């Protein structure tokens, strides 16, 4: 999915560089929207991969507290 977004962003930037007027403005707008979408997708993927480790750390902390004499 991320590779597809990167390709689409590149195509939109290429279109914006080679055209004028309304077409250029729309290509720039869609490149911006796709960039924001790529960022949010990346942020969501990182948040999902980090959250299980935080849960694991909290479980470890509970086990340590339970074992303390």
Predicted model as a PDB file, atoms N, CA, C, CB and O in Angstrom, pLDDT in the B-factor column:
MODEL        1                                                                  
ATOM      1  N   UNK A   1       0.820  -1.193   0.000  1.00 80.00           N  
ATOM      2  CA  UNK A   1       0.000   0.000   0.000  1.00 80.00           C  
ATOM      3  C   UNK A   1       0.864   1.257   0.000  1.00 80.00           C  
ATOM      4  CB  UNK A   1      -0.933  -0.002   1.201  1.00 80.00           C  
ATOM      5  O   UNK A   1       0.597   2.209  -0.733  1.00 80.00           O  
ATOM      6  N   UNK A   2       1.911   1.245   0.841  1.00 86.00           N  
ATOM      7  CA  UNK A   2       2.780   2.425   0.913  1.00 86.00           C  
ATOM      8  C   UNK A   2       3.508   2.651  -0.408  1.00 86.00           C  
ATOM      9  CB  UNK A   2       3.797   2.273   2.054  1.00 86.00           C  
ATOM     10  O   UNK A   2       3.673   3.794  -0.835  1.00 86.00           O  
ATOM     11  N   UNK A   3       3.943   1.577  -1.055  1.00 92.00           N  
ATOM     12  CA  UNK A   3       4.631   1.720  -2.343  1.00 92.00           C  
ATOM     13  C   UNK A   3       3.694   2.305  -3.392  1.00 92.00           C  
ATOM     14  CB  UNK A   3       5.175   0.362  -2.821  1.00 92.00           C  
ATOM     15  O   UNK A   3       4.104   3.132  -4.207  1.00 92.00           O  
ATOM     16  N   UNK A   4       2.455   1.882  -3.368  1.00 93.00           N  
ATOM     17  CA  UNK A   4       1.467   2.406  -4.310  1.00 93.00           C  
ATOM     18  C   UNK A   4       1.241   3.899  -4.080  1.00 93.00           C  
ATOM     19  CB  UNK A   4       0.138   1.639  -4.180  1.00 93.00           C  
ATOM     20  O   UNK A   4       1.141   4.664  -5.039  1.00 93.00           O  
ATOM     21  N   UNK A   5       1.160   4.315  -2.822  1.00 91.00           N  
ATOM     22  CA  UNK A   5       0.995   5.736  -2.518  1.00 91.00           C  
ATOM     23  C   UNK A   5       2.205   6.541  -2.971  1.00 91.00           C  
ATOM     24  CB  UNK A   5       0.765   5.937  -1.021  1.00 91.00           C  
ATOM     25  O   UNK A   5       2.051   7.648  -3.486  1.00 91.00           O  
ATOM     26  N   UNK A   6       3.399   6.004  -2.787  1.00 94.00           N  
ATOM     27  CA  UNK A   6       4.612   6.706  -3.208  1.00 94.00           C  
ATOM     28  C   UNK A   6       4.638   6.863  -4.727  1.00 94.00           C  
ATOM     29  CB  UNK A   6       5.871   5.953  -2.725  1.00 94.00           C  
ATOM     30  O   UNK A   6       5.010   7.923  -5.232  1.00 94.00           O  
ATOM     31  N   UNK A   7       4.250   5.827  -5.452  1.00 95.00           N  
ATOM     32  CA  UNK A   7       4.198   5.908  -6.913  1.00 95.00           C  
ATOM     33  C   UNK A   7       3.165   6.944  -7.345  1.00 95.00           C  
ATOM     34  CB  UNK A   7       3.864   4.527  -7.527  1.00 95.00           C  
ATOM     35  O   UNK A   7       3.424   7.739  -8.248  1.00 95.00           O  
ATOM     36  N   UNK A   8       2.004   6.939  -6.708  1.00 94.00           N  
ATOM     37  CA  UNK A   8       0.958   7.900  -7.056  1.00 94.00           C  
ATOM     38  C   UNK A   8       1.411   9.329  -6.768  1.00 94.00           C  
ATOM     39  CB  UNK A   8      -0.332   7.590  -6.283  1.00 94.00           C  
ATOM     40  O   UNK A   8       1.126  10.234  -7.552  1.00 94.00           O  
ATOM     41  N   UNK A   9       2.108   9.542  -5.665  1.00 94.00           N  
ATOM     42  CA  UNK A   9       2.625  10.873  -5.340  1.00 94.00           C  
ATOM     43  C   UNK A   9       3.620  11.311  -6.409  1.00 94.00           C  
ATOM     44  CB  UNK A   9       3.293  10.881  -3.938  1.00 94.00           C  
ATOM     45  O   UNK A   9       3.571  12.450  -6.873  1.00 94.00           O  
ATOM     46  N   UNK A  10       4.516  10.419  -6.800  1.00 96.00           N  
ATOM     47  CA  UNK A  10       5.482  10.737  -7.849  1.00 96.00           C  
ATOM     48  C   UNK A  10       4.819  11.092  -9.164  1.00 96.00           C  
ATOM     49  CB  UNK A  10       6.417   9.581  -8.058  1.00 96.00           C  
ATOM     50  O   UNK A  10       5.230  12.038  -9.834  1.00 96.00           O  
ATOM     51  N   UNK A  11       3.792  10.337  -9.538  1.00 95.00           N  
ATOM     52  CA  UNK A  11       3.070  10.633 -10.782  1.00 95.00           C  
ATOM     53  C   UNK A  11       2.378  11.991 -10.717  1.00 95.00           C  
ATOM     54  CB  UNK A  11       2.040   9.539 -11.072  1.00 95.00           C  
ATOM     55  O   UNK A  11       2.373  12.737 -11.696  1.00 95.00           O  
ATOM     56  N   UNK A  12       1.796  12.308  -9.570  1.00 96.00           N  
ATOM     57  CA  UNK A  12       1.114  13.595  -9.431  1.00 96.00           C  
ATOM     58  C   UNK A  12       2.099  14.760  -9.475  1.00 96.00           C  
ATOM     59  CB  UNK A  12       0.320  13.633  -8.125  1.00 96.00           C  
ATOM     60  O   UNK A  12       1.804  15.807 -10.051  1.00 96.00           O  
ATOM     61  N   UNK A  13       3.263  14.578  -8.868  1.00 96.00           N  
ATOM     62  CA  UNK A  13       4.287  15.627  -8.913  1.00 96.00           C  
ATOM     63  C   UNK A  13       4.785  15.795 -10.351  1.00 96.00           C  
ATOM     64  CB  UNK A  13       5.474  15.287  -7.957  1.00 96.00           C  
ATOM     65  O   UNK A  13       4.984  16.919 -10.813  1.00 96.00           O  
ATOM     66  N   UNK A  14       4.984  14.693 -11.048  1.00 96.00           N  
ATOM     67  CA  UNK A  14       5.386  14.765 -12.457  1.00 96.00           C  
ATOM     68  C   UNK A  14       4.360  15.476 -13.305  1.00 96.00           C  
ATOM     69  CB  UNK A  14       5.622  13.379 -13.009  1.00 96.00           C  
ATOM     70  O   UNK A  14       4.713  16.283 -14.165  1.00 96.00           O  
ATOM     71  N   UNK A  15       3.102  15.191 -13.076  1.00 95.00           N  
ATOM     72  CA  UNK A  15       2.027  15.860 -13.801  1.00 95.00           C  
ATOM     73  C   UNK A  15       1.998  17.347 -13.479  1.00 95.00           C  
ATOM     74  CB  UNK A  15       0.678  15.222 -13.467  1.00 95.00           C  
ATOM     75  O   UNK A  15       1.783  18.174 -14.364  1.00 95.00           O  
ATOM     76  N   UNK A  16       2.214  17.686 -12.217  1.00 95.00           N  
ATOM     77  CA  UNK A  16       2.201  19.091 -11.819  1.00 95.00           C  
ATOM     78  C   UNK A  16       3.360  19.856 -12.467  1.00 95.00           C  
ATOM     79  CB  UNK A  16       2.275  19.212 -10.289  1.00 95.00           C  
ATOM     80  O   UNK A  16       3.211  21.029 -12.808  1.00 95.00           O  
ATOM     81  N   UNK A  17       4.507  19.202 -12.636  1.00 96.00           N  
ATOM     82  CA  UNK A  17       5.662  19.872 -13.231  1.00 96.00           C  
ATOM     83  C   UNK A  17       5.510  20.089 -14.736  1.00 96.00           C  
ATOM     84  CB  UNK A  17       6.913  19.070 -12.962  1.00 96.00           C  
ATOM     85  O   UNK A  17       6.107  21.007 -15.298  1.00 96.00           O  
ATOM     86  N   UNK A  18       4.717  19.249 -15.378  1.00 95.00           N  
ATOM     87  CA  UNK A  18       4.599  19.328 -16.835  1.00 95.00           C  
ATOM     88  C   UNK A  18       3.331  20.010 -17.318  1.00 95.00           C  
ATOM     89  CB  UNK A  18       4.660  17.960 -17.412  1.00 95.00           C  
ATOM     90  O   UNK A  18       3.108  20.082 -18.527  1.00 95.00           O  
ATOM     91  N   UNK A  19       2.501  20.508 -16.431  1.00 95.00           N  
ATOM     92  CA  UNK A  19       1.251  21.134 -16.857  1.00 95.00           C  
ATOM     93  C   UNK A  19       1.088  22.510 -16.216  1.00 95.00           C  
ATOM     94  CB  UNK A  19       0.053  20.239 -16.502  1.00 95.00           C  
ATOM     95  O   UNK A  19       1.868  22.911 -15.352  1.00 95.00           O  
ATOM     96  N   UNK A  20       0.075  23.205 -16.655  1.00 95.00           N  
ATOM     97  CA  UNK A  20      -0.209  24.556 -16.153  1.00 95.00           C  
ATOM     98  C   UNK A  20      -1.683  24.678 -15.796  1.00 95.00           C  
ATOM     99  CB  UNK A  20       0.181  25.630 -17.201  1.00 95.00           C  
ATOM    100  O   UNK A  20      -2.516  23.875 -16.218  1.00 95.00           O  
ATOM    101  N   UNK A  21      -1.977  25.692 -15.016  1.00 95.00           N  
ATOM    102  CA  UNK A  21      -3.361  26.042 -14.725  1.00 95.00           C  
ATOM    103  C   UNK A  21      -4.035  25.103 -13.749  1.00 95.00           C  
ATOM    104  CB  UNK A  21      -4.142  26.075 -15.981  1.00 95.00           C  
ATOM    105  O   UNK A  21      -3.457  24.677 -12.749  1.00 95.00           O  
ATOM    106  N   UNK A  22      -5.281  24.794 -14.077  1.00 96.00           N  
ATOM    107  CA  UNK A  22      -6.115  23.974 -13.196  1.00 96.00           C  
ATOM    108  C   UNK A  22      -5.551  22.571 -13.021  1.00 96.00           C  
ATOM    109  CB  UNK A  22      -7.531  23.892 -13.742  1.00 96.00           C  
ATOM    110  O   UNK A  22      -5.593  22.026 -11.918  1.00 96.00           O  
ATOM    111  N   UNK A  23      -5.030  21.983 -14.075  1.00 95.00           N  
ATOM    112  CA  UNK A  23      -4.465  20.631 -14.000  1.00 95.00           C  
ATOM    113  C   UNK A  23      -3.294  20.602 -13.022  1.00 95.00           C  
ATOM    114  CB  UNK A  23      -4.007  20.149 -15.400  1.00 95.00           C  
ATOM    115  O   UNK A  23      -3.178  19.672 -12.224  1.00 95.00           O  
ATOM    116  N   UNK A  24      -2.431  21.604 -13.075  1.00 95.00           N  
ATOM    117  CA  UNK A  24      -1.294  21.678 -12.154  1.00 95.00           C  
ATOM    118  C   UNK A  24      -1.770  21.813 -10.713  1.00 95.00           C  
ATOM    119  CB  UNK A  24      -0.380  22.857 -12.520  1.00 95.00           C  
ATOM    120  O   UNK A  24      -1.243  21.153  -9.817  1.00 95.00           O  
ATOM    121  N   UNK A  25      -2.759  22.663 -10.491  1.00 96.00           N  
ATOM    122  CA  UNK A  25      -3.275  22.871  -9.137  1.00 96.00           C  
ATOM    123  C   UNK A  25      -3.893  21.591  -8.580  1.00 96.00           C  
ATOM    124  CB  UNK A  25      -4.311  24.001  -9.128  1.00 96.00           C  
ATOM    125  O   UNK A  25      -3.675  21.247  -7.418  1.00 96.00           O  
ATOM    126  N   UNK A  26      -4.662  20.889  -9.406  1.00 96.00           N  
ATOM    127  CA  UNK A  26      -5.285  19.640  -8.956  1.00 96.00           C  
ATOM    128  C   UNK A  26      -4.238  18.556  -8.695  1.00 96.00           C  
ATOM    129  CB  UNK A  26      -6.300  19.148  -9.998  1.00 96.00           C  
ATOM    130  O   UNK A  26      -4.372  17.781  -7.748  1.00 96.00           O  
ATOM    131  N   UNK A  27      -3.208  18.499  -9.523  1.00 96.00           N  
ATOM    132  CA  UNK A  27      -2.149  17.522  -9.321  1.00 96.00           C  
ATOM    133  C   UNK A  27      -1.395  17.815  -8.019  1.00 96.00           C  
ATOM    134  CB  UNK A  27      -1.179  17.522 -10.520  1.00 96.00           C  
ATOM    135  O   UNK A  27      -1.059  16.892  -7.277  1.00 96.00           O  
ATOM    136  N   UNK A  28      -1.129  19.093  -7.743  1.00 96.00           N  
ATOM    137  CA  UNK A  28      -0.461  19.456  -6.492  1.00 96.00           C  
ATOM    138  C   UNK A  28      -1.339  19.120  -5.286  1.00 96.00           C  
ATOM    139  CB  UNK A  28      -0.108  20.953  -6.489  1.00 96.00           C  
ATOM    140  O   UNK A  28      -0.849  18.626  -4.270  1.00 96.00           O  
ATOM    141  N   UNK A  29      -2.626  19.390  -5.406  1.00 97.00           N  
ATOM    142  CA  UNK A  29      -3.553  19.086  -4.310  1.00 97.00           C  
ATOM    143  C   UNK A  29      -3.607  17.585  -4.038  1.00 97.00           C  
ATOM    144  CB  UNK A  29      -4.961  19.613  -4.636  1.00 97.00           C  
ATOM    145  O   UNK A  29      -3.538  17.160  -2.885  1.00 97.00           O  
ATOM    146  N   UNK A  30      -3.730  16.786  -5.088  1.00 97.00           N  
ATOM    147  CA  UNK A  30      -3.800  15.341  -4.865  1.00 97.00           C  
ATOM    148  C   UNK A  30      -2.468  14.794  -4.347  1.00 97.00           C  
ATOM    149  CB  UNK A  30      -4.194  14.621  -6.163  1.00 97.00           C  
ATOM    150  O   UNK A  30      -2.460  13.860  -3.545  1.00 97.00           O  
ATOM    151  N   UNK A  31      -1.350  15.358  -4.790  1.00 96.00           N  
ATOM    152  CA  UNK A  31      -0.058  14.920  -4.249  1.00 96.00           C  
ATOM    153  C   UNK A  31       0.021  15.224  -2.762  1.00 96.00           C  
ATOM    154  CB  UNK A  31       1.109  15.602  -4.995  1.00 96.00           C  
ATOM    155  O   UNK A  31       0.537  14.415  -1.991  1.00 96.00           O  
ATOM    156  N   UNK A  32      -0.481  16.372  -2.353  1.00 97.00           N  
ATOM    157  CA  UNK A  32      -0.488  16.728  -0.933  1.00 97.00           C  
ATOM    158  C   UNK A  32      -1.395  15.789  -0.147  1.00 97.00           C  
ATOM    159  CB  UNK A  32      -0.942  18.184  -0.743  1.00 97.00           C  
ATOM    160  O   UNK A  32      -1.005  15.304   0.915  1.00 97.00           O  
ATOM    161  N   UNK A  33      -2.587  15.528  -0.645  1.00 96.00           N  
ATOM    162  CA  UNK A  33      -3.533  14.647   0.045  1.00 96.00           C  
ATOM    163  C   UNK A  33      -2.959  13.232   0.151  1.00 96.00           C  
ATOM    164  CB  UNK A  33      -4.896  14.621  -0.695  1.00 96.00           C  
ATOM    165  O   UNK A  33      -3.095  12.584   1.189  1.00 96.00           O  
ATOM    166  N   UNK A  34      -2.320  12.754  -0.913  1.00 96.00           N  
ATOM    167  CA  UNK A  34      -1.711  11.432  -0.864  1.00 96.00           C  
ATOM    168  C   UNK A  34      -0.542  11.382   0.124  1.00 96.00           C  
ATOM    169  CB  UNK A  34      -1.237  11.027  -2.252  1.00 96.00           C  
ATOM    170  O   UNK A  34      -0.327  10.363   0.780  1.00 96.00           O  
ATOM    171  N   UNK A  35       0.209  12.477   0.229  1.00 96.00           N  
ATOM    172  CA  UNK A  35       1.305  12.537   1.185  1.00 96.00           C  
ATOM    173  C   UNK A  35       0.776  12.470   2.616  1.00 96.00           C  
ATOM    174  CB  UNK A  35       2.128  13.815   0.979  1.00 96.00           C  
ATOM    175  O   UNK A  35       1.341  11.768   3.455  1.00 96.00           O  
ATOM    176  N   UNK A  36      -0.296  13.190   2.895  1.00 96.00           N  
ATOM    177  CA  UNK A  36      -0.912  13.140   4.225  1.00 96.00           C  
ATOM    178  C   UNK A  36      -1.432  11.732   4.503  1.00 96.00           C  
ATOM    179  CB  UNK A  36      -2.063  14.175   4.340  1.00 96.00           C  
ATOM    180  O   UNK A  36      -1.288  11.224   5.615  1.00 96.00           O  
ATOM    181  N   UNK A  37      -2.030  11.110   3.505  1.00 95.00           N  
ATOM    182  CA  UNK A  37      -2.526   9.747   3.663  1.00 95.00           C  
ATOM    183  C   UNK A  37      -1.382   8.769   3.946  1.00 95.00           C  
ATOM    184  CB  UNK A  37      -3.292   9.314   2.409  1.00 95.00           C  
ATOM    185  O   UNK A  37      -1.518   7.878   4.784  1.00 95.00           O  
ATOM    186  N   UNK A  38      -0.269   8.935   3.254  1.00 94.00           N  
ATOM    187  CA  UNK A  38       0.901   8.088   3.481  1.00 94.00           C  
ATOM    188  C   UNK A  38       1.427   8.270   4.896  1.00 94.00           C  
ATOM    189  CB  UNK A  38       2.003   8.405   2.462  1.00 94.00           C  
ATOM    190  O   UNK A  38       1.783   7.293   5.556  1.00 94.00           O  
ATOM    191  N   UNK A  39       1.479   9.516   5.370  1.00 94.00           N  
ATOM    192  CA  UNK A  39       1.948   9.800   6.731  1.00 94.00           C  
ATOM    193  C   UNK A  39       1.031   9.152   7.771  1.00 94.00           C  
ATOM    194  CB  UNK A  39       2.025  11.322   6.967  1.00 94.00           C  
ATOM    195  O   UNK A  39       1.510   8.520   8.712  1.00 94.00           O  
ATOM    196  N   UNK A  40      -0.268   9.306   7.605  1.00 93.00           N  
ATOM    197  CA  UNK A  40      -1.209   8.726   8.570  1.00 93.00           C  
ATOM    198  C   UNK A  40      -1.149   7.203   8.551  1.00 93.00           C  
ATOM    199  CB  UNK A  40      -2.638   9.197   8.273  1.00 93.00           C  
ATOM    200  O   UNK A  40      -1.254   6.565   9.599  1.00 93.00           O  
ATOM    201  N   UNK A  41      -0.983   6.621   7.376  1.00 91.00           N  
ATOM    202  CA  UNK A  41      -0.855   5.171   7.256  1.00 91.00           C  
ATOM    203  C   UNK A  41       0.412   4.690   7.960  1.00 91.00           C  
ATOM    204  CB  UNK A  41      -0.840   4.748   5.773  1.00 91.00           C  
ATOM    205  O   UNK A  41       0.391   3.675   8.656  1.00 91.00           O  
ATOM    206  N   UNK A  42       1.507   5.413   7.779  1.00 89.00           N  
ATOM    207  CA  UNK A  42       2.777   5.070   8.429  1.00 89.00           C  
ATOM    208  C   UNK A  42       2.668   5.212   9.943  1.00 89.00           C  
ATOM    209  CB  UNK A  42       3.912   5.960   7.897  1.00 89.00           C  
ATOM    210  O   UNK A  42       3.161   4.367  10.690  1.00 89.00           O  
ATOM    211  N   UNK A  43       2.027   6.275  10.384  1.00 89.00           N  
ATOM    212  CA  UNK A  43       1.858   6.523  11.821  1.00 89.00           C  
ATOM    213  C   UNK A  43       0.999   5.427  12.458  1.00 89.00           C  
ATOM    214  CB  UNK A  43       1.219   7.912  12.061  1.00 89.00           C  
ATOM    215  O   UNK A  43       1.305   4.958  13.554  1.00 89.00           O  
ATOM    216  N   UNK A  44      -0.062   5.024  11.781  1.00 88.00           N  
ATOM    217  CA  UNK A  44      -0.948   3.977  12.290  1.00 88.00           C  
ATOM    218  C   UNK A  44      -0.215   2.639  12.378  1.00 88.00           C  
ATOM    219  CB  UNK A  44      -2.191   3.844  11.393  1.00 88.00           C  
ATOM    220  O   UNK A  44      -0.376   1.899  13.348  1.00 88.00           O  
ATOM    221  N   UNK A  45       0.584   2.335  11.366  1.00 85.00           N  
ATOM    222  CA  UNK A  45       1.333   1.072  11.361  1.00 85.00           C  
ATOM    223  C   UNK A  45       2.342   1.040  12.498  1.00 85.00           C  
ATOM    224  CB  UNK A  45       2.049   0.872  10.014  1.00 85.00           C  
ATOM    225  O   UNK A  45       2.525  -0.001  13.130  1.00 85.00           O  
ATOM    226  N   UNK A  46       2.997   2.159  12.769  1.00 86.00           N  
ATOM    227  CA  UNK A  46       3.965   2.212  13.867  1.00 86.00           C  
ATOM    228  C   UNK A  46       3.271   2.117  15.216  1.00 86.00           C  
ATOM    229  CB  UNK A  46       4.786   3.499  13.794  1.00 86.00           C  
ATOM    230  O   UNK A  46       3.798   1.490  16.134  1.00 86.00           O  
ATOM    231  N   UNK A  47       2.113   2.720  15.352  1.00 81.00           N  
ATOM    232  CA  UNK A  47       1.387   2.665  16.621  1.00 81.00           C  
ATOM    233  C   UNK A  47       0.933   1.237  16.920  1.00 81.00           C  
ATOM    234  CB  UNK A  47       0.174   3.616  16.590  1.00 81.00           C  
ATOM    235  O   UNK A  47       0.953   0.811  18.074  1.00 81.00           O  
ATOM    236  N   UNK A  48       0.527   0.502  15.899  1.00 76.00           N  
ATOM    237  CA  UNK A  48       0.090  -0.879  16.096  1.00 76.00           C  
ATOM    238  C   UNK A  48       1.250  -1.791  16.454  1.00 76.00           C  
ATOM    239  CB  UNK A  48      -0.603  -1.395  14.849  1.00 76.00           C  
ATOM    240  O   UNK A  48       1.087  -2.726  17.239  1.00 76.00           O  
ATOM    241  N   UNK A  49       2.419  -1.527  15.885  1.00 74.00           N  
ATOM    242  CA  UNK A  49       3.561  -2.391  16.166  1.00 74.00           C  
ATOM    243  C   UNK A  49       4.176  -2.093  17.529  1.00 74.00           C  
ATOM    244  CB  UNK A  49       4.611  -2.238  15.081  1.00 74.00           C  
ATOM    245  O   UNK A  49       4.848  -2.956  18.095  1.00 74.00           O  
ATOM    246  N   UNK A  50       3.967  -0.906  18.064  1.00 69.00           N  
ATOM    247  CA  UNK A  50       4.545  -0.524  19.351  1.00 69.00           C  
ATOM    248  C   UNK A  50       3.650  -0.942  20.503  1.00 69.00           C  
ATOM    249  CB  UNK A  50       4.787   0.978  19.400  1.00 69.00           C  
ATOM    250  O   UNK A  50       4.161  -1.295  21.566  1.00 69.00           O  
ATOM    251  N   UNK A  51       2.353  -0.918  20.339  1.00 61.00           N  
ATOM    252  CA  UNK A  51       1.440  -1.159  21.447  1.00 61.00           C  
ATOM    253  C   UNK A  51       1.571  -2.544  22.084  1.00 61.00           C  
ATOM    254  CB  UNK A  51       0.046  -0.970  20.976  1.00 61.00           C  
ATOM    255  O   UNK A  51       1.459  -2.627  23.307  1.00 61.00           O  
ATOM    256  N   UNK A  52       1.801  -3.637  21.347  1.00 57.00           N  
ATOM    257  CA  UNK A  52       1.955  -4.916  22.047  1.00 57.00           C  
ATOM    258  C   UNK A  52       3.158  -4.943  22.983  1.00 57.00           C  
ATOM    259  CB  UNK A  52       2.079  -6.034  21.043  1.00 57.00           C  
ATOM    260  O   UNK A  52       3.092  -5.572  24.039  1.00 57.00           O  
ATOM    261  N   UNK A  53       4.233  -4.291  22.630  1.00 57.00           N  
ATOM    262  CA  UNK A  53       5.402  -4.291  23.503  1.00 57.00           C  
ATOM    263  C   UNK A  53       5.122  -3.518  24.787  1.00 57.00           C  
ATOM    264  CB  UNK A  53       6.611  -3.692  22.779  1.00 57.00           C  
ATOM    265  O   UNK A  53       5.614  -3.891  25.852  1.00 57.00           O  
ATOM    266  N   UNK A  54       4.336  -2.447  24.698  1.00 58.00           N  
ATOM    267  CA  UNK A  54       3.971  -1.710  25.912  1.00 58.00           C  
ATOM    268  C   UNK A  54       3.117  -2.582  26.826  1.00 58.00           C  
ATOM    269  CB  UNK A  54       3.217  -0.408  25.556  1.00 58.00           C  
ATOM    270  O   UNK A  54       3.269  -2.546  28.047  1.00 58.00           O  
ATOM    271  N   UNK A  55       2.227  -3.358  26.234  1.00 58.00           N  
ATOM    272  CA  UNK A  55       1.395  -4.260  27.023  1.00 58.00           C  
ATOM    273  C   UNK A  55       2.264  -5.322  27.682  1.00 58.00           C  
ATOM    274  CB  UNK A  55       0.311  -4.918  26.145  1.00 58.00           C  
ATOM    275  O   UNK A  55       2.031  -5.693  28.832  1.00 58.00           O  
ATOM    276  N   UNK A  56       3.249  -5.803  26.968  1.00 61.00           N  
ATOM    277  CA  UNK A  56       4.166  -6.789  27.509  1.00 61.00           C  
ATOM    278  C   UNK A  56       4.957  -6.215  28.674  1.00 61.00           C  
ATOM    279  CB  UNK A  56       5.109  -7.287  26.424  1.00 61.00           C  
ATOM    280  O   UNK A  56       5.166  -6.901  29.674  1.00 61.00           O  
ATOM    281  N   UNK A  57       5.399  -4.965  28.561  1.00 63.00           N  
ATOM    282  CA  UNK A  57       6.144  -4.319  29.639  1.00 63.00           C  
ATOM    283  C   UNK A  57       5.277  -4.163  30.878  1.00 63.00           C  
ATOM    284  CB  UNK A  57       6.670  -2.955  29.188  1.00 63.00           C  
ATOM    285  O   UNK A  57       5.750  -4.371  31.995  1.00 63.00           O  
ATOM    286  N   UNK A  58       4.020  -3.800  30.694  1.00 65.00           N  
ATOM    287  CA  UNK A  58       3.150  -3.644  31.857  1.00 65.00           C  
ATOM    288  C   UNK A  58       2.906  -4.988  32.529  1.00 65.00           C  
ATOM    289  CB  UNK A  58       1.816  -3.005  31.450  1.00 65.00           C  
ATOM    290  O   UNK A  58       2.815  -5.059  33.755  1.00 65.00           O  
ATOM    291  N   UNK A  59       2.796  -6.066  31.732  1.00 62.00           N  
ATOM    292  CA  UNK A  59       2.654  -7.398  32.318  1.00 62.00           C  
ATOM    293  C   UNK A  59       3.900  -7.789  33.097  1.00 62.00           C  
ATOM    294  CB  UNK A  59       2.371  -8.433  31.231  1.00 62.00           C  
ATOM    295  O   UNK A  59       3.803  -8.367  34.179  1.00 62.00           O  
ATOM    296  N   UNK A  60       5.070  -7.477  32.550  1.00 60.00           N  
ATOM    297  CA  UNK A  60       6.320  -7.774  33.246  1.00 60.00           C  
ATOM    298  C   UNK A  60       6.409  -6.995  34.555  1.00 60.00           C  
ATOM    299  CB  UNK A  60       7.524  -7.446  32.351  1.00 60.00           C  
ATOM    300  O   UNK A  60       6.844  -7.536  35.571  1.00 60.00           O  
ATOM    301  N   UNK A  61       6.003  -5.739  34.536  1.00 63.00           N  
ATOM    302  CA  UNK A  61       6.037  -4.931  35.748  1.00 63.00           C  
ATOM    303  C   UNK A  61       5.102  -5.500  36.820  1.00 63.00           C  
ATOM    304  CB  UNK A  61       5.656  -3.482  35.428  1.00 63.00           C  
ATOM    305  O   UNK A  61       5.435  -5.505  38.005  1.00 63.00           O  
ATOM    306  N   UNK A  62       3.944  -5.972  36.396  1.00 65.00           N  
ATOM    307  CA  UNK A  62       3.010  -6.563  37.359  1.00 65.00           C  
ATOM    308  C   UNK A  62       3.599  -7.842  37.960  1.00 65.00           C  
ATOM    309  CB  UNK A  62       1.652  -6.864  36.683  1.00 65.00           C  
ATOM    310  O   UNK A  62       3.433  -8.096  39.153  1.00 65.00           O  
ATOM    311  N   UNK A  63       4.283  -8.647  37.146  1.00 65.00           N  
ATOM    312  CA  UNK A  63       4.895  -9.860  37.647  1.00 65.00           C  
ATOM    313  C   UNK A  63       6.016  -9.535  38.621  1.00 65.00           C  
ATOM    314  CB  UNK A  63       5.420 -10.705  36.497  1.00 65.00           C  
ATOM    315  O   UNK A  63       6.175 -10.213  39.636  1.00 65.00           O  
ATOM    316  N   UNK A  64       6.794  -8.501  38.320  1.00 64.00           N  
ATOM    317  CA  UNK A  64       7.888  -8.105  39.218  1.00 64.00           C  
ATOM    318  C   UNK A  64       7.320  -7.616  40.546  1.00 64.00           C  
ATOM    319  CB  UNK A  64       8.766  -6.999  38.567  1.00 64.00           C  
ATOM    320  O   UNK A  64       7.839  -7.966  41.606  1.00 64.00           O  
ATOM    321  N   UNK A  65       6.259  -6.811  40.502  1.00 65.00           N  
ATOM    322  CA  UNK A  65       5.650  -6.314  41.731  1.00 65.00           C  
ATOM    323  C   UNK A  65       5.082  -7.449  42.558  1.00 65.00           C  
ATOM    324  CB  UNK A  65       4.559  -5.305  41.415  1.00 65.00           C  
ATOM    325  O   UNK A  65       5.131  -7.418  43.788  1.00 65.00           O  
ATOM    326  N   UNK A  66       4.540  -8.456  41.876  1.00 62.00           N  
ATOM    327  CA  UNK A  66       3.949  -9.589  42.557  1.00 62.00           C  
ATOM    328  C   UNK A  66       5.018 -10.436  43.260  1.00 62.00           C  
ATOM    329  CB  UNK A  66       3.164 -10.440  41.567  1.00 62.00           C  
ATOM    330  O   UNK A  66       4.758 -11.004  44.320  1.00 62.00           O  
ATOM    331  N   UNK A  67       6.206 -10.519  42.677  1.00 63.00           N  
ATOM    332  CA  UNK A  67       7.280 -11.352  43.210  1.00 63.00           C  
ATOM    333  C   UNK A  67       8.096 -10.657  44.294  1.00 63.00           C  
ATOM    334  CB  UNK A  67       8.189 -11.775  42.096  1.00 63.00           C  
ATOM    335  O   UNK A  67       8.859 -11.323  44.994  1.00 63.00           O  
ATOM    336  N   UNK A  68       7.963  -9.356  44.455  1.00 55.00           N  
ATOM    337  CA  UNK A  68       8.748  -8.648  45.454  1.00 55.00           C  
ATOM    338  C   UNK A  68       8.358  -9.131  46.852  1.00 55.00           C  
ATOM    339  CB  UNK A  68       8.547  -7.119  45.324  1.00 55.00           C  
ATOM    340  O   UNK A  68       7.171  -9.239  47.158  1.00 55.00           O  
ATOM    341  N   UNK A  69       9.366  -9.427  47.721  1.00 56.00           N  
ATOM    342  CA  UNK A  69       9.059  -9.911  49.072  1.00 56.00           C  
ATOM    343  C   UNK A  69       8.633  -8.785  49.997  1.00 56.00           C  
ATOM    344  CB  UNK A  69      10.262 -10.624  49.661  1.00 56.00           C  
ATOM    345  O   UNK A  69       8.341  -9.026  51.168  1.00 56.00           O  
TER     346      UNK A  69                                                      
ENDMDL                                                                          
END                                                                             
